[in-house]
Amino acid sequence: MLTKHQTASIVKHLRAVADILESSTAVAAGSQSNEVKSKRGRKPGAVDAEHRCKGVSGTGDQCKNRATQGTYCGKHTTATD
């Protein structure tokens, strides 16, 4: 059996946990709408179109996109290939 003091202490901690959970769900609901907004634009860290490829050569443009950095991108090769 628990004493009145122990029960009161447990109730106090459970209320504190409930407050934390309520505030975290409110924050999560707010961040969910931000994630939807961020998916509509460019991905974080993506390079602008005018800066995406560098060094036009006979074989194509070297892509500066973060996913294909240092390789030749199929979208940005020259028509002579």
C-alpha positions in Angstrom: 0.0 0.0 0.0 1.1 3.5 -0.7 0.9 6.3 1.8 -1.0 9.5 1.1 2.3 11.3 0.6 3.5 8.8 -2.0 0.1 8.9 -3.8 0.2 12.7 -3.9 3.8 12.6 -5.2 2.8 10.1 -8.0 -0.2 12.2 -9.0 2.0 15.3 -9.1 4.5 13.6 -11.4 1.8 12.1 -13.6 0.2 15.5 -14.1 3.6 16.9 -15.0 4.0 14.1 -17.6 0.5 14.8 -19.0 1.4 18.5 -19.4 4.6 17.6 -21.2 2.7 15.2 -23.5 0.0 17.8 -24.3 2.5 20.5 -25.1 4.6 18.1 -27.3 1.5 17.0 -29.3 0.6 20.7 -29.9 4.2 21.3 -31.1 4.0 18.2 -33.3 0.8 19.3 -34.8 2.4 22.7 -35.6 5.5 21.1 -37.1 3.5 18.8 -39.3 2.0 21.7 -41.2 5.6 23.1 -41.6 6.7 19.8 -43.1 3.9 20.0 -45.7 5.0 23.5 -46.6 8.6 22.5 -47.0 7.8 19.6 -49.3 6.2 22.0 -51.8 9.4 23.9 -52.6 13.0 22.8 -53.2 14.6 20.4 -50.8 16.8 21.9 -48.1 20.3 22.2 -49.5 19.3 22.1 -53.1 21.2 24.3 -55.5 19.4 26.9 -57.7 18.9 26.0 -61.3 21.3 28.6 -62.6 24.1 27.2 -60.3 23.3 23.5 -60.5 25.9 22.6 -63.1 29.4 23.9 -63.7 32.0 23.7 -66.4 30.4 23.0 -69.7 32.7 20.7 -71.6 32.4 18.4 -74.7 30.9 15.6 -72.7 28.4 17.6 -70.6 27.9 19.7 -67.5 29.3 18.6 -64.2 26.4 18.6 -61.8 26.6 20.4 -58.4 23.4 19.0 -57.1 24.0 17.5 -53.7 22.7 14.1 -54.8 24.9 13.8 -57.8 27.8 16.1 -56.8 31.0 15.4 -58.8 29.2 13.3 -61.5 27.7 14.1 -64.9 24.0 14.7 -64.8 21.8 13.3 -67.6 19.6 16.4 -67.6 22.5 18.7 -68.0 24.6 17.1 -70.7 25.1 18.9 -74.0 23.3 17.9 -77.3 26.5 16.7 -78.9 26.6 13.5 -76.8 
